[in-house]
């Protein structure tokens, strides 16, 4: 304070509240807990890649963050909510596994396994007569997701960071473990064109304008008539209510991953009240994983295939 004399010790008594931060993966990571409990940084793969291998973007959801997490865990919705009418006709000649097998079989069987970091989720669909198509996703404590991908392809996921009970940030991260992302693969370009440039970080298509739904497009081309993929998700997530009333929901067989995630979160919260932290906090390598996708013989479980296992359970140097 300029009005304090030079010999004043006032400057030694009053300090600005601050938190330690680290940079990595195009993000600034802040730790806001007790100094003596500061954990190591989680070893996400994208934190150790070159900048040209990582793409980061964000938007704001007007709903509780857990609802957004659940939307990302519900991988079956991609073949419905994000589909076009032409996808069904084009499935046999699609160049990706997702395009070829997701649309003909929209009722996959989910297999969920607990991991130290969270959950490993396999959604099994019919492929050929002797094979299944597996879409493999992740949930990692407390709000990280990784959606399925093509074999040895680009990995992507989200961090649903709470702002308050009724709003959250969706931080989208896409990374290529094998090399540089091409411009067309850098998803922030897609986000930039679809976000309101007024500092709110809301999608241009939002609940105030009914998500710019185009009924003609919905009738003739797409499942929703909503253009931006994340606006399609927002319409479903925000549409449940800013904080969904769980007592009125009816969970189905494909909600298995959502059920398991809730149980893990509730258990972790109760243990934390007793001073027991989730194991993932002190085991940063539990975040060194990827999502996946593959076609396997019908008698092979997705975690039993060595190539798939090595691709989704890799070790950083």
C-alpha positions as CSV (number, residue, x, y, z in Angstrom):
1,X,0.0,0.0,0.0
2,X,1.6,3.3,-1.1
3,X,0.3,5.0,2.0
4,X,2.2,2.7,4.4
5,X,5.6,3.9,5.7
6,X,8.6,2.0,4.5
7,X,9.2,0.6,7.9
8,X,5.7,-0.8,8.2
9,X,5.3,-4.6,8.6
10,X,1.8,-4.5,7.3
11,X,3.0,-6.2,4.0
12,X,4.2,-9.2,6.0
13,X,0.8,-9.7,7.7
14,X,-1.6,-9.5,4.8
15,X,-1.3,-11.8,1.7
16,X,-3.4,-12.4,-1.3
17,X,-5.1,-15.8,-1.5
18,X,-3.3,-17.9,-4.1
19,X,-3.2,-21.4,-5.4
20,X,-0.4,-23.4,-7.1
21,X,-0.9,-23.9,-10.8
22,X,0.8,-26.0,-13.5
23,X,0.6,-25.9,-17.3
24,X,0.1,-28.9,-19.5
25,X,-1.8,-30.0,-22.5
26,X,-2.9,-26.5,-23.4
27,X,-4.6,-26.1,-20.0
28,X,-3.8,-24.4,-16.7
29,X,-4.3,-26.9,-13.8
30,X,-5.0,-25.4,-10.3
31,X,-4.9,-27.2,-7.0
32,X,-7.3,-25.6,-4.5
33,X,-7.0,-27.9,-1.5
34,X,-4.9,-27.9,1.7
35,X,-1.2,-27.4,0.8
36,X,-0.1,-30.5,2.7
37,X,-2.4,-32.7,0.6
38,X,-1.4,-31.5,-2.8
39,X,-1.4,-34.6,-5.1
40,X,0.9,-35.3,-8.1
41,X,-0.3,-34.3,-11.5
42,X,-2.4,-37.0,-13.2
43,X,-0.4,-38.6,-16.0
44,X,-2.8,-38.1,-18.8
45,X,-1.1,-38.9,-22.1
46,X,-1.8,-35.5,-23.7
47,X,0.2,-33.7,-20.9
48,X,3.4,-35.3,-22.2
49,X,2.8,-34.8,-26.0
50,X,4.0,-31.9,-28.2
51,X,1.5,-29.0,-28.7
52,X,0.9,-29.9,-32.3
53,X,-0.4,-33.3,-31.2
54,X,-3.1,-31.8,-28.9
55,X,-6.3,-29.8,-29.5
56,X,-8.2,-28.1,-26.7
57,X,-11.5,-26.3,-26.8
58,X,-14.3,-25.5,-24.3
59,X,-18.0,-24.5,-24.0
60,X,-20.4,-24.0,-21.1
61,X,-23.3,-26.3,-20.3
62,X,-26.3,-25.0,-18.4
63,X,-26.6,-28.1,-16.2
64,X,-25.0,-29.9,-13.4
65,X,-21.7,-31.4,-14.4
66,X,-22.7,-35.0,-13.5
67,X,-25.4,-34.9,-16.1
68,X,-22.8,-34.0,-18.7
69,X,-20.5,-36.8,-17.5
70,X,-23.4,-39.3,-17.9
71,X,-24.0,-38.1,-21.4
72,X,-20.4,-38.9,-22.4
73,X,-20.6,-42.3,-20.7
74,X,-23.8,-43.2,-22.6
75,X,-21.9,-44.1,-25.8
76,X,-25.0,-45.8,-27.3
77,X,-26.6,-42.4,-27.9
78,X,-24.0,-41.5,-30.7
79,X,-25.7,-43.9,-33.2
80,X,-29.1,-42.2,-32.4
81,X,-28.7,-38.5,-31.4
82,X,-25.8,-37.7,-33.7
83,X,-27.0,-39.8,-36.6
84,X,-28.2,-38.9,-40.1
85,X,-30.9,-40.8,-41.9
86,X,-28.3,-41.7,-44.6
87,X,-26.1,-43.4,-42.0
88,X,-28.3,-46.5,-42.0
89,X,-28.1,-46.8,-45.8
90,X,-24.4,-46.1,-45.9
91,X,-23.4,-48.4,-43.1
92,X,-22.3,-51.4,-45.2
93,X,-19.8,-49.3,-47.2
94,X,-18.6,-47.1,-44.3
95,X,-14.8,-46.7,-43.9
96,X,-14.9,-46.7,-40.1
97,X,-15.9,-49.4,-37.7
98,X,-18.2,-47.1,-35.9
99,X,-19.9,-46.1,-39.2
100,X,-20.2,-49.7,-40.3
101,X,-21.5,-51.4,-37.1
102,X,-23.0,-48.8,-34.8
103,X,-26.1,-47.9,-36.8
104,X,-27.3,-51.4,-37.7
105,X,-27.1,-52.5,-34.0
106,X,-28.3,-49.7,-31.7
107,X,-28.8,-51.9,-28.6
108,X,-25.3,-52.9,-27.5
109,X,-24.6,-55.0,-24.4
110,X,-22.5,-53.1,-21.9
111,X,-19.6,-54.6,-19.9
112,X,-18.2,-52.4,-17.1
113,X,-15.1,-53.0,-15.0
114,X,-13.8,-51.0,-12.1
115,X,-10.2,-49.7,-12.4
116,X,-8.1,-47.8,-9.9
117,X,-8.7,-44.6,-11.9
118,X,-12.4,-45.1,-12.5
119,X,-14.2,-47.3,-15.0
120,X,-13.4,-49.2,-18.2
121,X,-16.5,-49.6,-20.3
122,X,-17.0,-51.9,-23.3
123,X,-20.2,-51.7,-25.4
124,X,-20.5,-54.8,-27.6
125,X,-22.4,-54.8,-30.9
126,X,-23.0,-57.4,-33.6
127,X,-20.4,-57.1,-36.4
128,X,-20.1,-60.1,-38.8
129,X,-21.6,-63.5,-38.1
130,X,-18.4,-64.6,-36.2
131,X,-17.4,-61.3,-34.6
132,X,-18.5,-58.4,-32.3
133,X,-17.7,-54.7,-32.5
134,X,-16.5,-53.3,-29.2
135,X,-16.7,-49.5,-28.4
136,X,-14.4,-48.9,-25.4
137,X,-14.7,-45.8,-23.2
138,X,-13.5,-44.5,-19.9
139,X,-14.6,-42.6,-16.8
140,X,-11.8,-41.3,-14.6
141,X,-12.1,-39.6,-11.2
142,X,-13.7,-37.3,-10.7
143,X,-15.1,-35.9,-14.0
144,X,-12.9,-37.0,-16.9
145,X,-14.2,-39.1,-19.8
146,X,-12.7,-40.7,-22.9
147,X,-15.1,-41.6,-25.7
148,X,-14.6,-44.6,-28.0
149,X,-12.2,-44.3,-31.0
150,X,-11.1,-46.2,-34.0
151,X,-8.2,-48.8,-33.5
152,X,-5.0,-46.9,-33.0
153,X,-6.7,-43.7,-33.8
154,X,-7.1,-40.2,-32.3
155,X,-8.1,-40.2,-28.7
156,X,-10.6,-37.6,-27.3
157,X,-12.3,-36.9,-24.1
158,X,-13.7,-34.3,-21.8
159,X,-13.3,-32.7,-18.4
160,X,-16.6,-31.5,-17.0
161,X,-15.5,-28.9,-14.5
162,X,-18.2,-27.6,-12.1
163,X,-18.8,-23.8,-12.1
164,X,-21.6,-24.1,-9.6
165,X,-24.5,-26.6,-9.1
166,X,-26.2,-25.4,-12.3
167,X,-23.4,-24.7,-14.7
168,X,-20.2,-26.4,-15.8
169,X,-17.3,-26.1,-18.3
170,X,-16.9,-28.8,-20.9
171,X,-13.2,-28.9,-21.7
172,X,-12.7,-31.0,-24.9
173,X,-9.3,-32.6,-25.4
174,X,-8.3,-34.4,-28.6
175,X,-4.9,-35.9,-29.1
176,X,-2.9,-38.0,-31.5
177,X,-0.4,-40.3,-29.7
178,X,1.2,-41.1,-33.0
179,X,2.0,-37.8,-34.6
180,X,0.8,-34.3,-35.5
181,X,-2.9,-33.5,-35.7
182,X,-4.0,-32.3,-39.1
183,X,-5.9,-29.0,-39.2
184,X,-9.1,-30.9,-40.0
185,X,-8.6,-32.9,-36.9
186,X,-8.2,-30.0,-34.5
187,X,-11.6,-29.8,-33.0
188,X,-11.3,-26.2,-31.7
189,X,-11.9,-25.0,-35.2
190,X,-15.3,-26.7,-35.0
191,X,-16.0,-25.2,-31.6
192,X,-14.9,-21.6,-32.6
193,X,-17.6,-21.5,-35.3
194,X,-20.3,-22.6,-33.0
195,X,-19.7,-20.6,-29.8
196,X,-21.2,-17.2,-29.1
197,X,-18.3,-14.7,-29.1
198,X,-19.6,-12.7,-26.1
199,X,-17.7,-14.4,-23.2
200,X,-20.5,-16.6,-22.1
201,X,-19.0,-19.6,-23.9
202,X,-22.5,-20.9,-24.7
203,X,-23.1,-22.6,-28.0
204,X,-24.9,-20.4,-30.6
205,X,-27.6,-23.1,-30.5
206,X,-28.8,-23.1,-26.9
207,X,-32.1,-23.4,-24.9
208,X,-32.9,-19.7,-25.4
209,X,-33.4,-20.3,-29.2
210,X,-34.6,-24.0,-29.0
211,X,-31.1,-25.0,-30.2
212,X,-31.9,-23.6,-33.6
213,X,-33.7,-26.7,-34.4
214,X,-34.6,-27.1,-38.1
215,X,-37.7,-29.4,-38.5
216,X,-37.2,-29.9,-42.2
217,X,-33.7,-31.1,-41.7
218,X,-34.9,-33.3,-38.9
219,X,-37.6,-34.8,-41.1
220,X,-35.3,-35.4,-44.1
221,X,-31.7,-35.6,-43.0
222,X,-30.8,-35.8,-39.3
223,X,-32.1,-37.3,-36.1
224,X,-32.4,-34.0,-34.2
225,X,-32.4,-31.2,-36.8
226,X,-29.7,-29.5,-34.6
227,X,-26.5,-28.8,-36.5
228,X,-23.7,-28.6,-33.8
229,X,-22.9,-32.0,-32.2
230,X,-22.4,-30.5,-28.8
231,X,-25.6,-28.5,-29.1
232,X,-27.3,-31.8,-29.7
233,X,-25.9,-33.1,-26.4
234,X,-26.8,-29.9,-24.7
235,X,-30.4,-30.2,-25.8
236,X,-30.6,-33.5,-24.1
237,X,-28.6,-32.7,-21.0
238,X,-30.0,-29.2,-20.3
239,X,-33.5,-30.5,-21.3
240,X,-33.5,-32.8,-18.2
241,X,-33.6,-29.7,-16.1
242,X,-30.7,-27.8,-14.7
243,X,-30.5,-30.4,-11.9
244,X,-32.2,-33.6,-13.0
245,X,-34.7,-35.1,-10.6
246,X,-33.3,-38.6,-10.2
247,X,-36.4,-39.9,-8.5
248,X,-38.3,-39.7,-11.7
249,X,-35.9,-41.5,-14.0
250,X,-36.0,-45.0,-15.3
251,X,-32.6,-46.4,-15.9
252,X,-32.3,-49.0,-18.7
253,X,-29.9,-51.8,-19.5
254,X,-27.6,-49.5,-21.5
255,X,-27.3,-47.2,-18.4
256,X,-25.0,-49.7,-16.7
257,X,-21.9,-47.5,-16.9
258,X,-23.9,-44.5,-15.5
259,X,-25.1,-46.6,-12.6
260,X,-21.6,-47.8,-11.8
261,X,-20.2,-44.3,-12.0
262,X,-22.8,-43.0,-9.5
263,X,-22.0,-45.8,-7.1
264,X,-18.3,-45.1,-7.3
265,X,-18.8,-41.4,-6.8
266,X,-21.2,-41.9,-3.8
267,X,-18.8,-44.4,-2.2
268,X,-15.9,-42.1,-2.7
269,X,-17.8,-39.1,-1.2
270,X,-18.7,-41.1,1.9
271,X,-15.1,-42.4,2.3
272,X,-13.8,-38.8,1.9
273,X,-16.0,-37.7,4.8
274,X,-14.0,-40.3,6.8
275,X,-10.7,-39.0,5.5
276,X,-10.1,-41.7,2.9
277,X,-9.2,-40.2,-0.5
278,X,-9.8,-42.0,-3.8
279,X,-6.8,-44.1,-4.7
280,X,-6.5,-42.4,-8.1
281,X,-5.4,-39.2,-6.3
282,X,-2.1,-40.6,-5.3
283,X,-1.6,-42.9,-8.3
284,X,-1.1,-40.6,-11.2
285,X,-0.3,-43.5,-13.6
286,X,-3.9,-44.7,-13.3
287,X,-4.8,-41.8,-15.7
288,X,-2.3,-43.1,-18.3
289,X,-4.9,-44.9,-20.4
290,X,-6.8,-44.5,-23.6
291,X,-10.2,-45.4,-25.0
292,X,-10.5,-47.8,-27.9
293,X,-12.5,-49.7,-30.5
294,X,-12.0,-53.1,-32.2
295,X,-13.7,-56.0,-33.9
296,X,-13.0,-59.4,-32.2
297,X,-14.1,-63.0,-32.6
298,X,-17.3,-63.7,-30.6
299,X,-15.5,-65.9,-28.1
300,X,-12.9,-63.2,-27.2
301,X,-13.7,-60.7,-24.4
302,X,-12.4,-57.2,-25.2
303,X,-9.8,-57.1,-22.4
304,X,-8.5,-60.6,-23.2
305,X,-7.1,-59.5,-26.6
306,X,-3.4,-58.6,-26.2
307,X,-3.3,-55.9,-28.9
308,X,-6.4,-54.2,-27.6
309,X,-5.1,-54.4,-24.0
310,X,-1.8,-52.9,-24.9
311,X,-3.4,-50.1,-26.8
312,X,-5.8,-49.0,-24.0
313,X,-3.5,-49.9,-21.0
314,X,-0.2,-48.4,-22.1
315,X,2.6,-47.1,-19.9
316,X,4.2,-43.7,-20.3
317,X,8.0,-43.6,-20.1
